[in-house]
Every structure is written in C-alpha cells, then in structure tokens.
Amino acid sequence: MPVVAYPSVHFPADRRACLRTVSLGVPGLLLSGWAPASLPGRPVGIALPRGAGPVSKALLSGVDLGVHDVTEAARLLGVSLVVARDEAAADAPDAVPLVVTDADGPDGWTASGASRPRIHTCRLAAWRRGAWSVASAAPDASTCDWHEGLHAYGAGALNARFQRRAGFPMDERAWRGWMAVKVAFDVALRAAAGEHEVTVLTFDGHKGRPLRFGEDGHLRQPTYGRPPRAARG
C-alpha cells in the first residue's frame, strides 16, 4: 500500500486550539498534554524521503494511518500541514524527516540537515546525532513493541482502526510507522512554537504511560511477549 501524499491544506487560525481538545475528535490522537500557547504562523511539515532500506507493507500501512491521523489533527487545530514525499522531501528544509525502513542504514540526512531531528521507524544500529527511533532499544526475540492482541489504554481501538483500513492486523512494524508519523507531527508542531528539545517531549503510544526518548535515541516504552504467530504484513 503506497503512502498517501496529502497536499498542503490551509485552515484559518481563528481560534486557539489545544491537542487535548482535538484528541476528543480523533481516536488515538493525543500525544502529550502539551498545548501550544498560540497556533504556528507558518506551515508545519513532515518529510518522507525515499528510503534505501527494506520497507514492509505493514510499515507503509502504519505510516499511511499516521498521515491520515495527523492530517485530521492539523485540520482540527487550524494548522497548515505539508507532507512531502520522495524527491520533494529534499526541498522541505523546515520539515521533520521521517526515515521509513524496517532495518537501520544510511538515512541520507546525517550530513545534510543534521541539526533537524530525524524520526526513525526501526532500531538504530548505533547512536548518531539527530536520530530518534520509535522502536525500543534492546533487541529480544521473545518480545515486541506491539501486537494485535493488545486492548488496554486505547490499544484495542487503534488495532481495530488499523485492521479496517489496512485489511490485516497491526504488528510492531505497523505500530512503529503510525507512531513515527505522530511523533514527527508533534515534534514539528512544537518546533514551530519555538521548542526544539526532543528529549523533554512525552508521547502517548497507547501503552498506559507517557513515553519519552532516552539518551541512546530510542523511545523508552513497555514491550510485550511476542505472540506465537505474529501477524505478518
């Protein structure tokens, strides 16, 4: 399933809005309790460059759901959101790059635009400046970041929404794609409001507690026992 490239959509900023209010209208939206003091006066952007590593259907489907959700969030917030894909991503200097791949490798953004945070959908092979991964840090064959049997803390609703949209269950690759887009949007929104420190942000990944990035660049989060037959997209 290809990732949908949503065009820039402009809505009048005629009211102050907050993420908590928007979360009531968009299932699974709320990433943090943060609310902007004022709406950004310029568009916020997410860049989806063409990846060099392997990309599964599950991961792309998770990204697609994430783009759908943040587009709706931007609409309700009254914020102009630009999602740039492939070659157009290089022409989006203010956008937060999202490195979509199932396995870590050269992301193409280390040298150019190194000051911008880059959100990765897979574990990082090694720490590097500006790289932040939504995957948990320690590889373990018996655990995973997500699976289709989760129900608490809104996980069941997210799994059901993904199943309806993609046509197959949500596994950890799909969850990472969804989560990465939501994190990138929140990072872009806060950067537009003048806040640039990624490590102070907290995120709601439907895991029952606020999640934040550790010093190793990975998201600190609960993991789960891997089901005997994990969904494969």
Buried (B, 14 or more C-beta within 10 A) or exposed (E): BEBEEBEEBEBEBEEEBBBEBBBEEBBBBBBBEBBBEEBBEEBBBBBBBEBEBEBBBBBBBBBBBBBBBBBBBBBBBBBBBBBBBEEBBBEBEBBBBBBBBBEBEEBBBEEEBEEBBBBBBBBBEEEEEBBBBBBBBEEEEEBBBBBBEBEEBBBBEBBBBBBEBBEBBBBBBBBBBBBBBBBBBBBBBBBBBEBEEBEEBBBBBBBEEBBBBBEEBBBBBEBBEBEEEBBEB
